[in-house]
């Protein structure tokens, strides 16, 4: 069974949704699961892609909760 490196991001502020959507265009996101209105799971093809996205998102959105899955 294939597994996918993923991040779970929780916005904490619904106004961030559009900005995060735009930021994700800079990363190799394979899929997005909107688990709730303010929490998404972002799936990547490689752990390197996930690490690059995590670093960039943490820089751009320091108050957003981000967890590796």
Buried (B, 14 or more C-beta within 10 A) or exposed (E): EEEBBBBBBBBEEEEBBEBBEEBBEEBEBBEBEEEEEBBBBBBBEEEEBBBBBBEBBEEBBEEBEBEEE
